Amino acid sequence: MNQTASEPPAIEGDRMTRLAGYTLGTVAAITLFAMMLLTFADVWGRYLLRQPVFGGYEVTEFMMGVLIFTALPMLCAQEGHVTIDLLDHILPKRLLRWQRAAVNFISGVVLAVMSWQVFLLSQQLAKNHEVTMTLKIPHAPFAVVFAIMAAFASVACFVVTWGYLRNLRQVPDNGAAEGGGAARGGQR
């Protein structure tokens, strides 16, 4: 893939994968824009009108969770997370594929456990009728959505792992050429 630093990675795959990526990306972008507008209104209201947006902090907290958990499956599917390539210049290329498979598998397991724990937390939040202090927004529905998105991210990691194991996904050549110890994000 020939991409510039400012160009976002293209969503590859079948039609369903592209639709899911587009939908999640759109939700994440709208959420980020809404957070920006809310913060702008809150700051201007606080300093010009001496009246901040009522419950703005609580809404921002929930929007931050929505932003993170809707972007997580896309990030995992595209391997867009930050990596540290300490071993990339030492390991032979044939082992890099297995290393990436192992890392994605471990990430998938951790995300699956996290999803399960957040789902259990959502049940406890619903049972206790937990709500925010100011706006009385219930916590449980958001926790359920976060658990589902973490489960999707886990599945994305397992799909990437499967791609490496079946040799359907290739390790880019740029890993060994860049040298070790560099942290990078985005496409590897």
N, C-alpha and C positions, 0 to 999 in steps of 0.2 A: 504494500500500500504506500503510495506516495502522498503524504499528508504534511501540511505545514503545521507549525506549532499552534497557530490560532484556529485551525480547522478542526472541528470535533470529529471523532471517529465515526465512520459510516456504520450504520446498523446492518450487519450482514445476516444471511440466513434465509429461511423460507418466509412466506407471506405472514404467517402467524407470528414469527419472531420479530419481523419488522413492525407489525401492527402493535405488538406488546411494547416494543421499544419506543415507538412513536407515542403511544398513549401514556406510558410512564414518563417519558421525557416532557410531554406537554403538561402533565399534572405537576411535575417538578418545576417546570418553568413558570407556570401560573402561580404556584405556591410561592416561589421566590419573588416574583413580581408583587404579589399581594403583601408579602412581608416587607418589601421595600416601601410600598405605599403606606402601610400601617406605621412603620417606623418614621417615615417622613411626616405623616399627619400627627403622630404622637409628639415628635420633637417640636414641630411648629406650634401645635396646640399648647404644649408645656411652656414654651418661651414667649409666644406672642399673646396667647389668650389666658395663660396661667391655668389651663385646664387640659391635662393629658387625656388621651383616649381612654375611656373607662374600660378596664379589663384588657388593655392592650398587651400587657406582659403575658397574661395567660394565653391569649390567642397566639401570640408569637411563639410561645413554648410548643403549642400543639402544631403550629405550622412548621416549626423546625423539625419536629419528629416526622411529619408527613414528607417534608423535603428529603430528609435523610433516607427514610425507608422506601420511598418511591424510586429514588435514584440507585439504591443498593442492588437490585436485580440487574439493572443495565450495566452497572459498574462491574459486577461479577461476570456477566456474560461476555463483556468486551475485555476482560482482564485489565481494566482501567485503574486498578488500585495502585498505590505507591509501592514500589518494590525496591529492595536493596540487593544488588547483584554481587555479593561477596564471592560467590562460588562460580559465577558464569564464566569467568576467564580461566578458571582452573579445571572445571569439569569438561570432559569431552562432549562434543555436540550430541552424541547418541544418549548420553546420560541427562542432558538438559531437559529432554522431553519427559523423562521419568521424574525428574525433580519438579517440573511444572505440574505434572499429573498428581504427584504426592501433595504439593502445596495446595492445589485446588481441591483435592479430596479432603484434606484436613480442614480447609476453610469451609467446605460444604458441611462437614460434620459439626464444626463449631456453630455455624449458622443454624443448622437443624436443631441443635440443643438450645441455642438462644431462642429460636422460634417457639419451641415447646415451653420453655420457661416463661416467655412473655405471654403465651397463651394461658398458662396456669395463673399468671399474675392477673390477666384480664378477668378470669373467672372469680378470683378473690376480690378484685375491684368491683365487679358487678354485684357480688354477694354483699359487700359492705356499702354499696351505693355511693362510692367515692365520687366526689365532684370537686371542681375548683372552688376556691373561696369566694371570689368576686362574682363571676358570671354563672356559677353552678353548672358548668359544662361537665358531663359525665366522662370519667377517664376510660371506662371499660371499652367503649366502641373503638377508641383510638388504639388501645392496646391490642385489640383483635386485628385491626388493620395492620399494625406494626408486625404482629406475629405472622400474618399471611405474607406480607412483603419479605420478611426474613426467610420464610419457607421458600418463596420464589427465588430468592437469592441463593439459597442452599441448592435448589434444583439447578440453577444456572451454573454453579460451581461444579456440580456433578456432571452436567452436560459437557463442560469444558474438559473435565477430567477424562470423560469417555472419549472425547475427541483426540486427546493426546494418547490415550491407551490404544485406540484403533488406528492411530497414525493419520487421522483426518485433519488434525491441527498441527501446524509446523511451528517450531521455535524460530523466531526471526534471527537472521545472521548478525544483526547489529549488537547482540549481547556480548559476544566475545571481543568485538572490535572496540567497544567503548571502554574497556578496562574495568577493574573491580572496584567495589566500594561506593559506586555512585548511586545515589537515590534518584529514581525517576518515577514519573507517573504517566498514565495514559498507555498508549500502545508500546509494547516492548520490542 
